[in-house]
Amino acid sequence: MADRGCALEAVPLPAEVRESLAELELELSEGDITQKGYEKKRAKLLARYIPLIQGVDPSLQAENRIPGPSQTTAAAPKQQKPRPTNSRDERFRSDVHTEAVQAALAKYKERKMPMPSKRRSVLVHSSVETYTPPDTSSASEDEGSLRRPGRLTSTPLQSHSNVEPWLDRVIQGSSTSSSASSTSSHPGGRPAAAPSAAAATLTGPVAHAHIGVPVNSRVSSKIQQLLNTLKRPKRPPLKEFFVDDFEELLEVQQPDPNQPKPEGSQTAVLKGEPLAVGTAWPPSLLAALQRWGMTQPKAPCLTALDTAGKAIYTLTYGKLWSRSLKLAYTLLNKLTSKNEPLLKPGDRVALVFPNSDPVMFMVGFYGCLLAELVPVPIEVPLTRKDAGSQQVGFLLGSCGVALALTTDACQKGLPKAQTGEVAAFKGWPPLAWLVIDGKHLTKPPKDWHPPARDAGAGTAYIEYKTSKEGSTVGVTVSHASLLAQCRALTQACGYSEAETLTNVLDFKRDAGLWHGVLTSVMNRMHVVSIPYALMKVNPLSWIQKVCSYKARAALVKSRDMHWSLLAQRGQRDVSLSSLRMLIVADGANPWSISSCDAFLNVFQSRGLRPEVICPCASSPEALTVAIRRPPDLGGPPPRKAVLSMSGLSFGVIRVDTEEKLSVLTVQDVGQVLPGADVCVVKVEGTPYLCKTDEVGEICVNSSATGTAYYGLLGITKSVFETVPVTAGGAPVSDRPFTRTGLLGFIGPDNLVFVVGKLDGLMVVGVRRHNADDIVATALAVEPMKFVYRGR
């Protein structure tokens, strides 16, 4: 073999021949020609320069030849594609070749010199040590065997196919890899040579050999992809990340035979007290507005505060009536499109007002009702591409909204286009904007009367709801439902004329709208609206206004009570003795009980009576579900339930003691709203009635609930038209129920208890947990450390 190397070295090859050989190598590696064709063309190219060596494959003659200095200079910048070793195995099955290779290895081992090979560019070198087998599940054993000299040397050529396939791929692709290998120099200043690919495949010390052949600058995409894969760091197989019982983890967990199961009897439908018959209810909310606007025009309706807590404007019932009339007339008679009215009865109109302007929102809301238009209150968009407003835009588009009402100040703060008009928000339909400040409205003729009729099945307004996935839907509330809700709240809360209500909630939706904008007008109440910006500056502002206005009722959330606790120190001149109801709108949250208890402990010495605190439960679909009432309104004493968290995770109710940490303490949310029927059904599958010690979803049948998701008939039927059935499959009523999304049960004295929400339900295996429980647990441990200002 050494003699052949000398013979090859004595014959210099012209540059064009070397380039032709490189291209031939590339064609073979990419499968463009067959092995036989490759050998034939190669022999033809070398026939004039290299004599045929008997007994050795001609294709190997160039493998062990060291080019002279002139060829090295010309060949260094040329990069040639390697030949895949696995496609040329048949060329290495010669006993003569085996003996020659082993003889050469023994000779060079004695001389302690690196094996000769073609020199390559110093920019193209690689080593087996830089590669890792794809499957390293037994990495220590495989790598050790590969790095032991002599392990592969003793392997006969016939068993070459047993060598790990990844090694073949490394040898095949190493010459095209750009990763660095050894470039140590000899005393003469020449780079150290590397053994041939064939020798490295067949001999033992592959871990210490440097493998390489001349390569061409053109690299196959498949080989480059293979190299990129081999360069990735080693990863143990996925199975090694798990414990020994990995197989058991993948199995479907079977119910524990010892898990608690409901043992009580089947629940029945709980009926609320009937609505008072002898009361002279107005025929509609608009009739009540007209009555107060004409008979009590100077009575205060709404007082707005600035961020300093100063009253900036008080809207009277006379002003609310006259300004709402002007807006209704303007909407129906002064807005045209192509010489036709822009709006017709039943059209939807967006209300875009900031939380600091309840007065103009109230005018816009009642103006739409008087014009038989459907108001859709939404939040003020902050930017053109706000993610939340995109979902609101989808709601506006599905509702067919073409007009938005706002104020002059709010419009100036909206993003503008280059034309100066309000910019088109991403995901929103094209909108016309109408500023409803007084100077932009037209006074109607004296003989003009609004077309609004008595309460009926038509849609009064649409309230938006955001689901846990982030989508926004619109809940439609009919005129009949609106009137029934106002009547039920008036009876449950004992509202009377000229009472003052302090409202800390958002007046555009939920309890803030139902109490502070609708029911208040029916009863000619005076509402003091506390803006959110003021609460951030002065968390005690609502308590101060209760004291200064001698408010009889206040509408707050747990966060507002927390904020007050943190800011009350040093305040000695406040008194809450005028309050007869402190309505906690989020009383259904399990953590609200800690807020109520802590607030009572601090402010009981300042006139707050324990029976005044009235938690309530509500949902966008069912509106108000239940509310606790003071004893003078016929309410039973308040109750608490200390429940086992383990039992709740299995959907059953097990009473425990407060000394344990694994308990959840919840308070009742009062009695069912007057005129409503309530039942508790299973969360999944057919809505069977639950047992008395079983947690389920609360459903309501009432004329005071929402009627549908606007434009979404499919989910409307499953939520607003549920038919609960007994264990025998018989319907409990001939009227459908509305699912509230609240999880709970009916306790003693027919009080409603809520332990979570369907949106926060987390099912792990066969056990159910609720996102609210996490907050409740943290607050139960140390509320003042875990919660800062209600966050």
C-alpha positions in Angstrom: 0.0 0.0 0.0 2.9 2.2 0.7 4.4 1.4 -2.7 1.2 2.4 -4.3 1.2 5.7 -2.5 4.7 6.4 -3.8 3.6 5.6 -7.3 0.6 7.9 -7.1 2.7 10.7 -5.6 5.1 10.5 -8.5 2.3 11.4 -11.0 1.1 15.0 -10.7 -2.5 15.8 -11.9 -3.4 18.9 -13.8 -5.9 21.2 -12.2 -8.6 20.5 -14.8 -8.4 16.8 -14.1 -8.7 17.3 -10.3 -11.7 19.5 -10.9 -13.3 16.8 -13.1 -12.6 14.2 -10.3 -14.2 16.5 -7.8 -17.4 16.9 -9.9 -17.5 13.2 -10.4 -17.3 12.6 -6.7 -20.2 15.0 -6.2 -22.3 13.3 -8.8 -21.8 10.0 -7.1 -22.5 11.3 -3.6 -25.8 12.9 -4.8 -26.8 9.7 -6.7 -26.6 11.3 -10.2 -24.5 8.3 -11.5 -24.2 4.7 -10.5 -21.2 3.2 -8.8 -20.2 1.3 -12.0 -20.4 4.5 -14.0 -18.4 6.4 -11.5 -15.5 3.9 -11.6 -15.6 3.7 -15.4 -15.3 7.5 -15.8 -12.8 7.8 -13.0 -10.5 5.2 -14.6 -10.8 7.0 -17.9 -9.7 10.3 -16.4 -6.7 8.7 -14.6 -5.6 6.3 -17.3 -3.1 8.8 -18.8 -1.4 9.6 -15.4 -1.6 6.6 -13.0 -0.6 3.1 -14.0 -3.1 0.4 -12.9 -2.0 -1.4 -9.7 -2.8 -5.1 -9.7 -5.1 -6.4 -7.1 -6.3 -3.0 -5.8 -9.5 -1.3 -6.8 -8.7 1.5 -9.2 -11.1 3.8 -7.4 -8.8 3.7 -4.3 -5.7 4.8 -6.1 -6.4 8.5 -5.4 -7.4 7.8 -1.8 -3.9 7.3 -0.5 -1.9 9.6 -2.7 -0.4 12.7 -1.2 -0.3 15.5 -3.8 2.8 17.5 -4.4 3.1 21.1 -3.3 1.9 22.5 -6.7 -1.3 20.5 -6.5 -1.9 21.4 -2.9 -2.0 25.1 -3.7 -4.4 24.6 -6.5 -6.6 22.2 -4.6 -6.9 24.0 -1.3 -9.7 26.5 -2.2 -11.6 23.7 -4.0 -14.1 21.9 -1.8 -15.4 18.6 -3.0 -18.4 16.5 -1.9 -17.6 13.2 -0.1 -18.7 9.9 -1.4 -21.2 8.2 0.9 -19.5 5.3 2.5 -22.5 3.1 2.7 -23.0 3.3 -1.1 -19.5 2.0 -1.8 -19.2 -0.9 0.6 -18.8 -3.4 -2.2 -15.4 -1.8 -3.1 -14.0 -2.7 0.3 -14.7 -6.4 0.4 -11.4 -7.5 -1.0 -9.0 -9.6 1.2 -6.1 -8.1 -0.6 -7.4 -4.6 0.3 -7.9 -5.6 3.9 -4.4 -6.9 4.3 -3.0 -3.8 2.6 -4.9 -1.5 4.9 -3.8 -3.4 8.1 -0.2 -3.5 6.9 -0.2 0.2 6.4 -1.7 0.8 9.8 0.9 -1.3 11.5 3.7 0.4 9.6 2.6 3.9 10.5 1.9 2.9 14.1 5.5 1.9 14.4 6.6 5.2 12.9 4.2 7.1 15.3 3.2 9.4 12.5 -0.3 10.4 11.4 -1.7 8.4 8.5 -1.3 10.0 5.1 -4.2 11.5 3.3 -5.0 14.2 0.8 -4.5 17.5 2.5 -7.6 19.7 2.7 -8.3 23.3 3.2 -7.8 24.3 6.9 -11.3 25.7 6.7 -12.8 22.3 6.1 -12.1 19.8 8.9 -14.1 17.7 11.2 -13.9 15.0 13.9 -16.0 12.1 15.0 -15.6 13.5 18.5 -17.8 16.5 17.6 -20.8 14.2 16.8 -23.2 12.4 19.0 -25.3 9.3 18.1 -29.0 10.2 17.8 -30.2 7.7 20.4 -28.2 8.1 23.6 -30.5 6.1 25.8 -27.4 4.0 26.6 -24.9 6.7 25.8 -22.2 5.8 28.2 -21.9 2.2 26.9 -22.0 3.2 23.2 -19.6 6.1 23.5 -17.1 4.1 25.5 -17.1 1.3 23.0 -16.5 3.8 20.2 -13.6 5.4 21.9 -11.8 2.1 22.7 -9.0 1.5 20.2 -9.2 -1.9 18.6 -12.9 -2.4 19.1 -13.6 -2.0 15.4 -10.2 -3.2 14.3 -11.0 -6.8 15.1 -14.3 -6.6 13.2 -14.1 -8.4 9.8 -15.1 -6.5 6.7 -18.1 -8.8 6.3 -19.6 -7.4 9.5 -19.1 -3.8 8.5 -22.9 -3.4 8.3 -23.1 -3.9 12.1 -21.3 -0.6 12.7 -23.7 1.9 14.0 -25.4 3.7 11.1 -24.8 7.1 12.7 -21.0 6.6 12.4 -21.4 6.0 8.7 -23.3 9.3 8.4 -20.7 11.1 10.3 -17.9 9.8 8.1 -20.0 10.5 5.0 -20.7 14.1 6.0 -17.6 15.0 7.9 -15.8 16.4 4.9 -18.6 18.9 4.2 -18.9 20.0 7.8 -17.5 23.4 8.7 -16.7 22.4 12.3 -13.0 22.5 13.1 -10.8 19.5 13.5 -7.1 19.3 14.4 -4.8 21.6 12.4 -1.7 21.0 14.3 1.5 21.5 12.3 4.6 19.3 11.8 8.0 20.7 12.5 8.2 21.6 8.8 5.3 23.9 9.1 2.9 21.7 7.1 -0.6 20.9 8.5 -1.0 17.4 10.0 -2.5 15.0 7.6 -5.6 12.9 8.3 -6.4 9.2 7.6 -8.6 8.3 4.6 -12.3 7.8 5.1 -12.1 4.1 4.2 -9.4 3.4 6.8 -11.3 5.3 9.5 -14.4 3.2 8.8 -12.5 0.0 9.2 -10.1 0.6 12.0 -10.4 1.0 15.7 -9.2 4.4 16.9 -11.9 6.3 15.1 -12.4 8.6 18.1 -8.9 9.9 17.6 -8.7 10.0 13.8 -9.3 13.0 11.6 -11.4 12.1 8.7 -11.6 14.0 5.4 -11.4 14.1 1.6 -11.4 17.1 -0.7 -14.8 18.6 -1.0 -16.5 20.8 -3.5 -18.1 24.1 -2.6 -21.5 22.8 -3.7 -23.1 21.0 -0.7 -26.1 18.8 -1.0 -29.1 20.2 0.9 -29.8 16.8 2.4 -26.3 16.4 3.7 -26.3 19.9 5.1 -29.6 19.1 6.9 -28.0 15.9 8.3 -25.0 17.9 9.6 -27.2 20.5 11.2 -29.0 17.6 13.0 -25.8 16.1 14.2 -24.6 19.4 15.6 -27.6 19.6 18.0 -26.8 18.9 21.6 -27.5 15.4 22.9 -30.9 14.8 24.4 -31.9 11.8 26.4 -35.1 10.2 25.1 -38.3 11.5 26.5 -38.9 8.4 28.6 -35.8 9.1 30.7 -37.4 12.3 32.0 -40.0 10.3 33.8 -39.8 8.0 36.8 -39.9 4.3 36.6 -43.7 4.1 36.7 -43.9 6.1 33.4 -46.3 3.6 31.9 -48.6 4.0 34.8 -48.8 7.7 34.4 -50.1 7.3 30.8 -52.9 5.0 31.9 -56.3 6.5 32.5 -56.8 6.9 36.2 -59.6 4.9 37.5 -61.9 6.4 40.2 -60.8 5.8 43.7 -63.3 3.4 45.3 -62.8 5.3 48.6 -63.5 8.7 47.2 -66.4 10.6 48.8 -69.7 10.4 46.9 -72.9 12.4 47.4 -75.2 10.6 49.8 -78.1 13.1 50.2 -81.5 13.1 48.6 -82.4 14.7 45.3 -82.8 18.5 45.5 -85.9 20.3 44.5 -86.5 23.5 42.7 -86.2 26.5 45.1 -88.9 29.1 44.6 -88.3 32.7 45.5 -90.9 34.9 47.1 -93.5 36.3 44.6 -93.3 39.8 43.4 -95.5 42.2 45.4 -98.9 42.5 43.7 -100.3 45.6 45.5 -97.4 47.8 44.6 -98.1 50.5 41.9 -95.3 49.5 39.6 -94.8 51.8 36.6 -95.7 50.1 33.2 -92.1 50.6 32.0 -88.8 52.2 33.0 -89.3 55.0 30.5 -92.7 55.7 31.9 -91.0 56.1 35.3 -88.4 58.4 33.8 -91.1 60.6 32.2 -93.0 60.7 35.4 -90.1 61.9 37.5 -88.8 64.2 34.8 -92.1 66.1 34.6 -93.3 65.9 38.2 -89.9 66.1 40.1 -87.7 67.9 37.6 -85.3 69.3 40.2 -84.8 66.1 42.1 -81.2 65.0 41.9 -80.6 61.9 39.8 -76.8 61.5 39.5 -73.8 63.3 41.0 -70.4 63.0 39.2 -67.1 63.6 41.0 -63.7 64.6 39.7 -60.4 62.9 40.7 -60.1 65.2 43.7 -63.5 64.0 45.1 -65.3 67.3 44.3 -68.8 67.2 42.9 -68.5 68.6 39.4 -72.1 68.1 38.1 -75.5 66.9 39.4 -77.9 65.7 36.8 -81.5 66.3 37.8 -84.5 64.2 36.6 -85.8 67.1 34.6 -82.4 67.5 32.8 -82.2 63.7 32.2 -85.6 63.7 30.6 -85.2 66.8 28.4 -81.7 65.9 27.2 -82.7 62.3 26.5 -85.6 63.6 24.4 -83.3 65.9 22.4 -80.9 63.0 21.7 -83.8 60.7 20.6 -85.1 63.3 18.3 -81.6 64.0 16.8 -81.0 60.2 16.3 -84.3 59.7 14.4 -84.6 62.9 12.4 -81.2 64.6 11.9 -79.0 61.7 10.8 -79.4 60.8 7.2 -77.5 58.6 4.7 -78.3 59.1 1.0 -81.4 61.2 1.9 -82.7 58.4 4.1 -82.7 58.1 7.9 -79.5 56.5 9.1 -81.2 54.6 11.9 -84.5 52.8 12.2 -86.1 51.2 15.4 -84.2 48.2 16.6 -80.8 49.3 15.2 -77.8 48.9 17.6 -75.8 51.9 18.7 -72.4 51.8 20.5 -72.0 53.9 23.6 -68.3 54.9 24.0 -67.9 56.9 27.3 -65.1 56.9 29.9 -65.7 55.7 33.4 -65.3 59.3 34.6 -68.5 60.5 32.8 -71.6 58.8 34.1 -73.8 61.8 33.3 -73.4 61.6 29.5 -73.6 57.8 29.5 -76.9 58.0 31.3 -78.2 60.6 28.7 -77.0 58.4 25.8 -78.5 55.2 27.3 -82.0 56.7 27.9 -81.9 58.6 24.6 -81.4 55.3 22.7 -84.3 53.7 24.7 -86.6 56.6 23.9 -85.7 56.3 20.2 -86.3 52.5 20.2 -82.6 51.9 19.5 -80.5 49.3 21.2 -77.6 50.7 23.2 -74.4 48.6 23.3 -72.1 50.0 26.0 -68.4 49.3 25.4 -65.1 50.4 26.8 -63.2 53.3 25.3 -60.5 52.0 22.9 -57.0 53.0 23.9 -55.1 52.3 20.7 -55.9 51.4 17.1 -54.6 47.8 17.6 -55.6 47.1 21.1 -56.1 43.3 21.5 -59.2 43.7 23.8 -60.9 46.2 21.5 -60.5 43.8 18.5 -62.8 41.4 20.3 -65.2 44.3 21.0 -65.0 45.1 17.3 -66.1 41.6 16.4 -69.1 42.1 18.7 -70.0 45.5 17.1 -69.7 43.9 13.7 -71.9 41.0 14.5 -74.5 43.4 16.0 -74.4 45.5 12.8 -73.4 48.7 14.7 -72.9 51.6 12.4 -73.0 54.6 14.8 -71.1 55.3 18.0 -72.1 58.0 20.6 -69.5 59.8 22.6 -68.6 63.1 24.1 -66.5 65.9 22.8 -63.8 65.4 25.3 -63.7 61.6 24.7 -63.6 62.0 21.0 -60.6 64.3 21.2 -58.7 61.7 23.1 -59.3 58.9 20.5 -56.7 58.0 17.9 -57.1 60.1 14.8 -56.5 59.4 11.1 -54.6 61.8 8.8 -57.9 63.4 7.9 -58.5 64.4 11.5 -61.4 62.0 11.9 -61.5 59.1 14.4 -59.2 56.4 13.2 -60.5 53.0 12.1 -59.8 50.5 14.9 -58.5 47.1 14.0 -61.3 44.6 13.8 -64.0 47.2 14.0 -66.8 47.8 11.4 -66.9 51.3 9.8 -68.5 53.7 12.3 -70.0 57.1 12.2 -69.3 59.1 15.4 -71.9 61.4 17.0 -70.9 63.8 19.8 -73.9 64.2 22.1 -73.0 67.3 24.1 -75.9 69.7 24.3 -74.7 72.1 21.5 -74.7 69.2 19.0 -78.3 68.1 19.7 -81.5 69.5 18.2 -84.5 70.5 20.4 -87.6 68.6 19.3 -90.9 70.4 18.4 -93.4 70.6 21.2 -95.8 68.3 19.5 -93.1 65.6 19.0 -93.3 62.5 21.1 -90.9 59.6 21.3 -92.0 56.3 19.7 -91.1 54.2 22.8 -93.8 51.8 23.8 -94.4 49.7 26.9 -92.1 47.0 28.0 -92.2 43.9 25.7 -90.2 41.2 24.2 -88.0 43.5 22.1 -84.4 44.0 23.0 -83.7 46.9 25.4 -79.9 46.8 25.5 -76.9 44.4 24.9 -74.3 43.9 27.6 -70.9 42.6 26.6 -69.3 39.6 28.3 -65.7 38.5 28.0 -65.1 34.7 28.3 -62.0 33.1 29.8 -60.6 32.5 26.2 -60.8 36.3 25.6 -63.7 36.2 23.1 -66.5 38.8 23.6 -70.2 38.0 23.2 -73.3 40.2 23.7 -76.0 39.2 26.1 -79.4 40.6 25.0 -81.8 42.0 27.7 -85.4 42.6 26.7 -87.6 45.4 27.9 -89.6 43.0 29.9 -86.5 41.5 31.6 -85.2 45.0 32.3 -88.4 46.0 34.0 -88.6 42.7 36.0 -85.0 43.1 37.2 -85.7 46.6 38.5 -88.9 45.4 40.3 -87.1 42.4 41.8 -84.1 44.5 43.0 -86.5 47.2 44.4 -88.3 44.6 46.4 -85.2 42.7 47.6 -83.3 45.8 48.6 -86.2 47.8 49.9 -85.4 50.8 47.7 -87.6 53.9 48.2 -87.9 57.3 46.7 -85.2 59.9 47.3 -82.7 57.4 48.8 -79.0 58.1 48.2 -76.9 55.3 46.7 -73.1 55.5 46.6 -71.9 53.5 43.6 -68.2 52.5 43.3 -68.7 50.0 40.4 -68.6 50.4 36.6 -71.9 52.0 35.6 -71.8 50.5 32.1 -72.4 46.9 33.1 -73.3 44.3 35.8 -74.5 45.5 39.2 -73.3 49.0 38.6 -75.7 49.4 35.7 -78.6 47.4 37.2 -78.6 49.4 40.5 -76.9 52.7 39.6 -78.6 53.5 36.2 -81.8 51.4 35.9 -83.3 50.6 39.3 -82.3 54.0 40.7 -84.4 55.8 38.0 -87.4 53.6 38.7 -87.4 54.7 42.3 -86.2 58.3 41.9 -83.0 57.7 43.8 -80.0 59.9 44.0 -76.8 58.1 42.9 -73.3 59.4 43.8 -70.9 57.9 41.3 -67.3 57.3 42.5 -64.8 57.2 39.5 -62.2 54.5 39.6 -59.5 57.2 39.2 -60.6 58.7 42.5 -60.5 55.4 44.3 -56.8 54.9 43.2 -56.0 58.3 44.7 -58.2 58.1 47.8 -59.5 54.6 48.7 -61.6 56.1 51.5 -63.5 58.4 49.1 -66.6 56.2 49.0 -66.8 56.0 52.8 -66.4 59.8 53.0 -69.3 60.3 50.5 -71.5 57.8 52.4 -70.9 60.0 55.5 -71.3 63.4 53.8 -74.4 62.4 51.7 -75.9 60.2 54.5 -76.2 57.5 51.9 -78.6 54.6 52.8 -77.0 52.1 50.4 -73.6 51.6 49.0 -72.5 49.3 46.1 -68.9 48.0 46.3 -66.6 45.1 45.6 -64.2 43.2 47.9 -61.3 45.2 46.5 -62.8 48.5 47.6 -63.1 47.2 51.1 -59.5 46.0 51.1 -58.4 49.4 49.9 -60.3 51.1 52.6 -58.7 49.0 55.3 -55.3 50.0 54.1 -56.1 53.7 54.1 -58.4 54.1 57.1 -55.7 54.8 59.7 -55.8 58.3 61.0 -59.4 58.8 59.8 -61.5 59.4 62.9 -64.3 61.6 61.5 -66.1 59.0 59.3 -69.3 57.3 60.2 -71.2 54.5 58.4 -74.2 54.6 60.7 -76.5 55.8 57.9 -76.0 52.7 55.9 -78.8 50.1 55.9 -77.3 48.0 53.0 -73.7 47.6 52.0 -74.1 45.5 48.8 -70.9 43.4 48.0 -71.3 42.8 44.3 -68.7 40.0 44.1 -69.9 38.3 47.3 -69.9 35.0 45.3 -66.1 34.9 45.2 -64.8 32.7 48.0 -62.3 35.3 49.1 -64.9 38.0 49.7 -65.6 36.7 53.2 -62.2 37.7 54.4 -62.8 41.3 53.1 -66.2 41.4 54.8 -65.0 40.1 58.1 -61.9 42.4 58.2 -64.0 45.4 57.2 -66.6 44.8 59.9 -63.9 44.4 62.6 -62.5 47.8 61.8 -65.6 49.9 61.0 -68.1 48.4 63.5 -66.8 50.9 66.0 -67.7 53.6 63.4 -71.3 52.9 63.1 -71.3 49.8 60.7 -73.8 47.2 61.8 -73.1 43.5 61.0 -76.5 42.9 59.3 -75.8 45.7 56.9 -73.2 43.7 54.9 -75.2 42.1 52.0 -73.2 39.8 49.6 -74.9 39.0 46.3 -74.3 36.7 43.3 -74.9 37.5 39.7 -73.8 36.6 36.2 -74.1 38.3 32.8 -76.6 35.7 31.6 -78.9 35.5 34.6 -78.3 39.1 36.0 -78.9 39.1 39.7 -79.3 35.5 41.1 -79.4 36.0 44.9 -78.8 38.7 47.5 -78.6 38.7 51.3 -81.2 40.9 52.9 -81.2 42.6 56.3 -83.5 41.3 59.0 -86.0 44.2 58.6 -86.5 43.0 55.0 -87.3 39.4 56.1 -83.8 38.0 55.6 -82.6 35.0 57.8 -79.4 35.4 59.8 -76.2 35.1 57.7 -74.4 31.8 57.7 -70.9 30.5 57.0 -69.9 27.1 55.6 -66.6 25.5 56.5 -66.1 22.9 53.8 -63.5 20.2 53.1 -61.3 21.2 50.1 -60.8 17.5 49.4 -64.5 16.9 49.3 -65.1 19.9 47.0 -62.5 18.5 44.6 -64.8 15.5 44.2 -67.9 17.6 43.9 -69.3 16.8 47.3 -70.0 18.9 50.4 -68.4 17.8 53.6 -68.5 20.1 56.6 -65.1 20.5 58.4 -63.5 22.6 61.1 -61.8 25.9 60.7 -58.7 24.7 62.6 -57.6 22.8 59.5 -55.7 24.4 56.6 -57.4 22.2 54.0 -60.8 23.9 54.3 -62.6 26.6 52.4 -64.8 29.0 54.3 -67.6 30.6 52.3 -70.5 32.9 53.2 -74.0 32.8 51.9 -75.1 35.1 49.1 -78.6 35.4 50.5 -81.9 34.4 49.1 -83.1 33.8 45.6 -84.4 37.0 43.9 -88.2 37.6 44.1 -90.1 35.9 41.3 -87.3 33.5 40.5 -87.0 29.7 40.6 -83.5 28.2 41.2 -82.2 24.6 41.0 -78.7 23.0 41.0 -77.8 20.6 38.2 -74.8 18.4 37.3 -72.0 20.3 35.6 -71.5 17.8 32.7 -73.8 15.8 30.6 -77.6 15.8 31.0 -78.7 18.5 33.5 -79.9 16.1 36.2 -80.8 17.6 39.6 -78.0 17.3 42.1 -78.2 15.8 45.5 -78.4 17.9 48.6 -74.7 17.4 49.4 -73.5 17.8 45.9 -71.9 20.8 44.1 -73.4 21.7 40.8 -74.2 24.6 38.5 -76.9 27.0 39.6 -79.7 27.6 37.1 -82.4 30.3 37.2 -85.9 30.5 35.8 -87.1 34.1 35.9 -88.5 36.8 33.8 -85.6 39.0 34.9 -82.8 37.1 33.1 -81.0 37.7 29.8 -82.6 36.2 26.8 -79.8 35.2 24.4 -76.3 35.7 23.1 -76.9 38.1 20.2 -76.6 36.3 16.9 -75.3 33.0 18.4 -78.2 30.6 18.3 -76.2 27.5 19.1 -74.8 28.4 22.5 -77.9 30.4 23.2 -79.9 27.2 23.3 -77.5 25.4 25.6 -77.3 28.3 28.1 -80.6 30.1 28.0 -82.9 27.1 27.2 -81.7 24.4 29.7 -84.3 21.9 30.8 -83.3 20.4 34.2 -84.6 16.8 34.8 -85.1 14.6 37.8 -83.2 11.3 38.2 -86.1 9.6 36.4 -85.7 12.0 33.4 -88.8 14.1 34.0 -88.5 17.8 33.4 -88.8 19.9 36.6 -90.7 22.7 34.8 -92.4 23.5 31.6 -90.3 26.7 31.3 -86.6 26.6 30.4 -83.9 27.7 32.9 -80.8 29.9 32.3 -77.4 28.5 33.3 -75.5 31.1 35.5 -72.0 29.7 35.3 -71.9 29.7 39.2 -71.0 26.5 41.0 -72.6 26.0 44.4 -75.4 24.5 46.4 -78.5 25.4 48.5 -77.8 25.5 52.2 -79.9 25.8 55.4 -82.7 28.4 55.4 -82.8 28.2 51.6 -79.7 30.3 51.4 -77.5 30.1 48.3 -73.8 29.3 48.6 -71.3 29.7 45.7 -67.9 27.9 45.8 -66.6 28.8 42.3 -67.3 29.6 38.7 -67.5 27.4 35.7 -65.0 29.6 33.8 -62.4 28.9 36.6 -63.0 25.2 36.8 -59.8 23.1 36.5 -60.2 19.3 36.1 -57.1 17.2 37.1 -57.7 13.5 36.7 -61.1 12.9 38.3 -60.8 15.9 40.7 -62.1 19.4 40.2 -60.4 22.5 41.4 -61.3 26.2 40.9 -59.1 29.2 40.2 -60.9 31.2 42.9 -59.8 28.7 45.5 -56.2 29.7 45.0 -56.9 33.3 45.9 -59.2 32.3 48.8 -56.4 30.1 50.2 -53.8 32.8 50.0 -56.2 35.3 51.7 -57.1 32.9 54.4 -53.5 32.5 55.4 -52.6 36.2 55.7 -54.7 38.5 53.7 -52.8 41.7 54.4 -49.5 40.3 53.3 -50.8 38.5 50.2 -53.1 41.1 48.8 -52.2 44.8 48.4 -55.1 47.0 47.5 -57.1 44.1 46.2 -54.7 42.9 43.6 
